[in-house]
């Protein structure tokens, strides 16, 4: 049952994103963060789709970085991190929220 709910939530999230022709997005780069850069890729996109689905896009995959995005079925961002551990990515969460006016 949980798997069905997750697939349904993910489908709704994709529909929501598809409905926004131009969701709020911002490119972030390792060069701007130096040693604090937590991701395996040198560049990523933070984004927010209204009302408050915050995500981090790495190598074309959108990872959820807040509760609403995770509940909608976005995968956990741990796979995008250098060390593979899940956990908050505070700066990215804040930047994505600002894109949604939060």
N, C-alpha and C positions, 0 to 999 in steps of 0.2 A: 504494500500500500504506500509506504514511504517513497519508494522508487517512482511510483506513478505520480505522486504529488510533486516530486522534484522535477520530473520530465515536464509536467504540466506547468509548473512555475517557470522553468527555463523557457518553454515555448512562449509563455506570456511575456517574459522579459524580452525575447527576441522580437516579438510582435511590437512591443512598446518601443524598442530601439528602431525597428523598421519604420514605425510611424513618425519618427523624428527624422526628417530629411537631413538635418545637420545638428546632431547632438553636440553639446558643449564638450570640447576636447582640447587638450594642451600637451604638447610634446615635452618630455623631461629627458635629460641626458646625464650620463655618468660624469661627464666633464664638469657639470655644474655642481656636483655633489662631492667629488673627490672620494676620499676614503669612506665617507658615509654612505656611498651608493650601495643599496642592498640587493640589487637585481642581477641576474645572470647575463642579461642582455645589456648592451651599452646605451640603449635608447628604449623608451616606452612612451605610452600615451596614457594620461589620466583623463578620465571623462566622467560625465554625469548625465544621466538621462532622467528627466523629470518623472515623478516628483523628487526622488532622491536615490536613484540607483547609481551608486558610485563604483567605478571600475578602473582597473589597471590593465591596459592592453600590452602584452609582450609577445612578440613574434606572431601577431595576428590572433592571439587567444585573449579573450576578455575574462579577467579574474575579478571576482567580487571582493571589494575592500570595505564594505559596510554591511550591516545586518540585512537591510532590505534587498541588496543585490545577492547576498548569499541565500536568503530565503527564496528568492526568485529563481535560484538554480545555477547561478554563476559558480564556477569552480573556485575553491580556496586558493588564495594567492601564494601559498607556500611553494607551489611548483615553479613560480617565477623568481623566487629568491635564490641568491647565491648558495646558501646553505640548505635550501629546501625546507626550512622550518616555517610553520604557519605563525602568524602573529600580526599585530598591528603595524601598519605602515603609516604612521601618524601624519607625516608631511603630505603624502599622496592623498590620504583621506581628506585632509583639510583643503588641499588644492582642488580636489574633485568637488567638494561641497561648495566651494566658492563659485565654481562654474554653474552650479544649480541655484545659486543665490542663497545658500544656507550658511 
